[in-house]
Amino acid sequence: QVQLVESGGGLAQPGGSLRLSCAASGFMFSSYGMRWYRQAPGKERELVATIDTTGGSTTYADSVKGRFTISRDNTKNALYLQMNSLRPEDTAVYSCVARLGIKERYWGQGTQVTVSS
């Protein structure tokens, strides 16, 4: 059974940090590119960051560049998103996604991140 389970969300103050984790199971994690998406209420889903199968190549949305870092540990079947210098506009549900080729195959259920003082 394929599972992607996010954790680490919660409430943070502006300027604070959170680290999201995504635990993968039921598929060959190391063969999949991984992504973090987010969606805020009333807004379109936004691709936040991507990472290739080895972790050697990453990309970021302009809105998070320099503040967020995506990483993965293939020995633990885990994906991470380190979020620093958080802003209220980072408030959203964050989901991890497993991508094979050009197709996004598996989605997590999401974790809520709220940035507020």
C-alpha angles and dihedrals in degrees: 000000000000116000136175111183121185124203140165100069123131143108121328133173121241108277092025132116139239132180118213122202131196118198114204128200140160098043139059098276095186091061095058131081110227134216141186118217129181135197127193122198111280093006135102120260112269128208104230106179143345134203130189126233096274099037091244096116127046136170132194139198112251089242092065103028112130092015105060129053125195119203140159140205110208091188088063098033088236138140124198140194117196108199119194133173090025119201131199088250089063088070107120146105108281120209132185120221133194115217128195114189106321095332126093101220108176135029133193122225094248138240126240119240117189122184112194141131 
